[in-house]
């Protein structure tokens, strides 16, 4: 299951004990504020962490992946 921006926005609203929204395009104060700050905050949080390090290696393929690749 993919997490979409609306899910993240509603998680933030939950932390603030606010009601969830149905869409980031709603004309309600929480949606307007989330739209105003979402992209900048997401970029700031993503740059705080080293998402790809030299010690990281992709997981080895499982048996199904190996069979699919052999085809």
C-alpha positions as CSV (number, residue, x, y, z in Angstrom):
1,X,0.0,0.0,0.0
2,X,1.4,3.3,-1.0
3,X,1.4,6.3,1.3
4,X,0.2,9.4,-0.5
5,X,0.5,13.0,0.6
6,X,-3.1,13.0,1.9
7,X,-2.2,10.2,4.2
8,X,0.8,12.1,5.6
9,X,-1.3,15.2,5.9
10,X,-4.0,13.4,7.9
11,X,-1.3,11.8,10.1
12,X,0.0,15.3,10.9
13,X,-3.6,16.4,11.7
14,X,-4.0,13.4,13.9
15,X,-0.9,14.4,15.9
16,X,-2.5,17.9,16.4
17,X,-5.8,16.3,17.4
18,X,-7.6,17.8,14.4
19,X,-10.1,16.1,12.2
20,X,-8.9,14.5,9.0
21,X,-9.5,16.0,5.6
22,X,-10.8,14.3,2.5
23,X,-8.6,16.2,0.0
24,X,-5.7,18.5,0.0
25,X,-7.8,20.6,-2.4
26,X,-10.6,21.3,0.1
27,X,-11.3,24.9,0.9
28,X,-10.8,24.5,4.6
29,X,-8.1,26.0,6.8
30,X,-6.2,22.7,7.6
31,X,-6.0,21.8,3.9
32,X,-4.9,25.3,2.9
33,X,-2.2,25.3,5.6
34,X,-1.0,21.8,4.7
35,X,-0.8,22.8,1.0
36,X,1.2,25.8,1.9
37,X,3.8,23.9,3.9
38,X,3.7,20.3,2.6
39,X,6.3,20.4,-0.2
40,X,8.9,22.5,1.7
41,X,8.5,20.4,4.8
42,X,8.8,17.1,2.9
43,X,12.0,18.2,1.1
44,X,13.5,19.5,4.4
45,X,12.8,16.1,6.1
46,X,14.1,14.1,3.2
47,X,17.4,16.0,3.1
48,X,17.9,15.5,6.9
49,X,18.6,11.8,6.4
50,X,21.2,9.8,4.4
51,X,18.8,7.7,2.4
52,X,21.6,6.1,0.4
53,X,24.9,5.2,2.0
54,X,28.0,3.5,0.7
55,X,27.4,0.6,3.1
56,X,23.9,-0.1,1.8
57,X,23.4,-3.0,-0.6
58,X,20.2,-4.1,-2.3
59,X,18.7,-7.3,-0.9
60,X,19.6,-10.5,-2.6
61,X,16.8,-11.7,-4.9
62,X,14.5,-14.4,-3.6
63,X,13.7,-17.6,-5.4
64,X,10.8,-16.1,-7.3
65,X,12.8,-13.2,-8.6
66,X,15.7,-15.4,-9.7
67,X,13.3,-17.6,-11.6
68,X,11.6,-14.7,-13.3
69,X,14.9,-13.2,-14.3
70,X,16.1,-16.5,-15.9
71,X,13.1,-16.4,-18.4
